[in-house]
């Protein structure tokens, strides 16, 4: 079992920045990929960015050039630095971790609200 706790959301003006953190606990040794997803009201949950244990990253088109995902394996924590925020970035942001060797299980955090005012 893996538990994920997010922090760092809040209200920011257009053009501002926020840094999200997600701390993992439990069977962290089995975690491979960690990432961030978001869900805006009335929309499906969508990928923002992912990062492997070795540091290989993947971004959605909307996140490229503005967001940076990073990971501290020693602290079992993944971060999302968000710059140049836009109102359309407003959503609940969820941390995700895939863990397991033969059977991969996907774990989710409780979510943190990010609101960008225009």
GULUMNU-951068 format. One record per residue (C-alpha): residue number from 1; y, x, z; residue in three letters. Coordinates in pm, 1 decimal, decimal comma, always signed. Layout:
+-----+----------+----------+----------+-----+
|   n |        v |        u |        w | res |
+-----+----------+----------+----------+-----+
| NUM |        Y |        X |        Z | Ala |
...
+-----+----------+----------+----------+-----+
END
This chain:
+-----+----------+----------+----------+-----+
|   n |        v |        u |        w | res |
+-----+----------+----------+----------+-----+
|   1 |     +0,0 |     +0,0 |     +0,0 | Unk |
|   2 |   +352,7 |   +108,5 |    -80,1 | Unk |
|   3 |   +669,0 |    -34,4 |    +70,2 | Unk |
|   4 |  +1003,9 |     -3,6 |   -104,1 | Unk |
|   5 |  +1344,4 |    -51,6 |    +57,5 | Unk |
|   6 |  +1658,5 |    -54,5 |   -154,8 | Unk |
|   7 |  +2014,0 |     +8,2 |    -44,7 | Unk |
|   8 |  +2353,9 |    +72,5 |   -195,5 | Unk |
|   9 |  +2440,2 |   -250,4 |   -372,8 | Unk |
|  10 |  +2772,1 |   -422,2 |   -335,7 | Unk |
|  11 |  +3088,4 |   -542,8 |   -503,9 | Unk |
|  12 |  +3279,0 |   -312,0 |   -735,7 | Unk |
|  13 |  +3551,3 |   -350,1 |   -994,4 | Unk |
|  14 |  +3501,4 |   -295,6 |  -1364,8 | Unk |
|  15 |  +3485,7 |    +75,1 |  -1438,4 | Unk |
|  16 |  +3372,0 |   +160,5 |  -1088,3 | Unk |
|  17 |  +3057,6 |   +332,2 |   -965,6 | Unk |
|  18 |  +2771,4 |   +259,1 |   -731,6 | Unk |
|  19 |  +2467,9 |   +455,4 |   -622,1 | Unk |
|  20 |  +2147,4 |   +272,0 |   -541,1 | Unk |
|  21 |  +1871,3 |   +424,8 |   -331,7 | Unk |
|  22 |  +1510,4 |   +321,8 |   -288,4 | Unk |
|  23 |  +1295,1 |   +473,6 |    -18,1 | Unk |
|  24 |   +920,0 |   +446,9 |    -47,2 | Unk |
|  25 |   +675,5 |   +454,6 |   +242,2 | Unk |
|  26 |   +302,9 |   +409,1 |   +285,6 | Unk |
|  27 |    +67,9 |   +557,5 |    +27,4 | Unk |
|  28 |   +343,8 |   +751,3 |   -144,0 | Unk |
|  29 |   +107,6 |  +1027,4 |   -259,9 | Unk |
|  30 |    -32,9 |   +786,3 |   -517,3 | Unk |
|  31 |   +301,9 |   +692,4 |   -673,7 | Unk |
|  32 |   +344,5 |   +801,1 |  -1033,9 | Unk |
|  33 |   +635,5 |   +625,3 |  -1202,0 | Unk |
|  34 |   +931,8 |   +481,1 |  -1016,7 | Unk |
|  35 |  +1210,0 |   +280,0 |  -1167,1 | Unk |
|  36 |  +1482,9 |    +23,2 |  -1149,7 | Unk |
|  37 |  +1484,9 |   -322,7 |  -1299,5 | Unk |
|  38 |  +1748,5 |   -593,4 |  -1279,1 | Unk |
|  39 |  +1767,2 |   -968,3 |  -1303,7 | Unk |
|  40 |  +2082,5 |  -1163,3 |  -1371,8 | Unk |
|  41 |  +2106,7 |  -1537,0 |  -1297,1 | Unk |
|  42 |  +1919,6 |  -1738,9 |  -1556,9 | Unk |
|  43 |  +1777,0 |  -1429,4 |  -1724,1 | Unk |
|  44 |  +1446,7 |  -1246,9 |  -1718,9 | Unk |
|  45 |  +1398,6 |   -929,4 |  -1520,7 | Unk |
|  46 |  +1466,4 |   -629,9 |  -1743,0 | Unk |
|  47 |  +1408,4 |   -257,7 |  -1733,3 | Unk |
|  48 |  +1701,8 |    -35,7 |  -1642,6 | Unk |
|  49 |  +1544,4 |   +308,2 |  -1606,0 | Unk |
|  50 |  +1224,1 |   +481,2 |  -1503,2 | Unk |
|  51 |  +1131,8 |   +831,4 |  -1393,2 | Unk |
|  52 |   +796,3 |  +1002,8 |  -1362,8 | Unk |
|  53 |   +690,0 |  +1227,4 |  -1077,1 | Unk |
|  54 |   +763,0 |  +1520,6 |  -1307,0 | Unk |
|  55 |  +1114,0 |  +1398,3 |  -1383,8 | Unk |
|  56 |  +1074,2 |  +1248,0 |  -1728,6 | Unk |
|  57 |  +1323,9 |   +965,1 |  -1762,9 | Unk |
|  58 |  +1353,4 |   +654,0 |  -1976,2 | Unk |
|  59 |  +1657,9 |   +428,4 |  -2004,5 | Unk |
|  60 |  +1738,2 |    +92,6 |  -2153,4 | Unk |
|  61 |  +1998,4 |    +96,0 |  -2425,6 | Unk |
|  62 |  +2250,3 |    -67,8 |  -2192,2 | Unk |
|  63 |  +2199,7 |   +203,7 |  -1929,4 | Unk |
|  64 |  +2209,6 |   +509,2 |  -2156,0 | Unk |
|  65 |  +2517,8 |   +720,7 |  -2104,9 | Unk |
|  66 |  +2635,3 |   +529,9 |  -1797,0 | Unk |
|  67 |  +2343,9 |   +530,9 |  -1551,1 | Unk |
|  68 |  +2141,7 |   +823,8 |  -1421,1 | Unk |
|  69 |  +1807,5 |   +791,0 |  -1248,4 | Unk |
|  70 |  +1684,9 |  +1069,5 |  -1023,3 | Unk |
|  71 |  +1405,4 |  +1123,3 |   -777,8 | Unk |
|  72 |  +1344,0 |  +1328,9 |   -466,5 | Unk |
|  73 |   +968,0 |  +1354,5 |   -431,2 | Unk |
|  74 |   +995,5 |  +1523,2 |    -92,2 | Unk |
|  75 |  +1188,7 |  +1224,5 |    +42,3 | Unk |
|  76 |   +993,2 |   +967,9 |   -161,0 | Unk |
|  77 |  +1323,8 |   +829,6 |   -279,3 | Unk |
|  78 |  +1457,1 |   +728,9 |   -618,2 | Unk |
|  79 |  +1825,8 |   +689,8 |   -696,9 | Unk |
|  80 |  +2029,0 |   +513,0 |   -960,9 | Unk |
|  81 |  +2380,6 |   +639,7 |  -1015,9 | Unk |
|  82 |  +2575,7 |   +375,3 |  -1203,5 | Unk |
|  83 |  +2910,2 |   +464,8 |  -1359,8 | Unk |
|  84 |  +3152,3 |   +275,6 |  -1581,3 | Unk |
|  85 |  +3017,8 |    -52,8 |  -1451,3 | Unk |
|  86 |  +3078,8 |   -370,4 |  -1647,9 | Unk |
|  87 |  +3067,4 |   -737,3 |  -1543,4 | Unk |
|  88 |  +2747,3 |   -774,9 |  -1745,8 | Unk |
|  89 |  +2581,3 |   -527,1 |  -1508,5 | Unk |
|  90 |  +2602,1 |   -791,2 |  -1236,6 | Unk |
|  91 |  +2246,4 |   -863,5 |  -1122,4 | Unk |
|  92 |  +1994,3 |   -817,5 |   -847,0 | Unk |
|  93 |  +1852,8 |   -468,1 |   -886,8 | Unk |
|  94 |  +1489,8 |   -413,5 |   -795,2 | Unk |
|  95 |  +1311,5 |    -89,0 |   -724,1 | Unk |
|  96 |   +963,8 |    -53,1 |   -870,8 | Unk |
|  97 |   +681,4 |   +191,5 |   -811,0 | Unk |
|  98 |   +348,2 |   +223,8 |   -985,2 | Unk |
|  99 |    +77,7 |   +366,9 |   -763,3 | Unk |
| 100 |   -291,6 |   +436,5 |   -787,4 | Unk |
| 101 |   -528,0 |   +649,7 |   -989,4 | Unk |
| 102 |   -811,3 |   +441,1 |  -1131,8 | Unk |
| 103 |   -635,0 |   +110,3 |  -1067,8 | Unk |
| 104 |   -256,6 |   +108,5 |  -1096,3 | Unk |
| 105 |    -68,6 |   -136,6 |   -876,9 | Unk |
| 106 |   +297,6 |   -219,9 |   -925,3 | Unk |
| 107 |   +511,3 |   -258,2 |   -613,0 | Unk |
| 108 |   +858,3 |   -410,8 |   -582,8 | Unk |
| 109 |  +1141,6 |   -387,0 |   -337,4 | Unk |
| 110 |  +1329,3 |   -688,3 |   -207,2 | Unk |
| 111 |  +1624,0 |   -630,7 |   -438,6 | Unk |
| 112 |  +1987,1 |   -543,2 |   -384,9 | Unk |
| 113 |  +2281,8 |   -735,5 |   -528,9 | Unk |
| 114 |  +2527,8 |   -558,0 |   -756,1 | Unk |
| 115 |  +2838,9 |   -752,2 |   -849,1 | Unk |
| 116 |  +3098,8 |   -615,5 |  -1089,9 | Unk |
| 117 |  +3427,5 |   -802,8 |  -1091,8 | Unk |
| 118 |  +3648,2 |   -819,4 |  -1400,4 | Unk |
+-----+----------+----------+----------+-----+
END
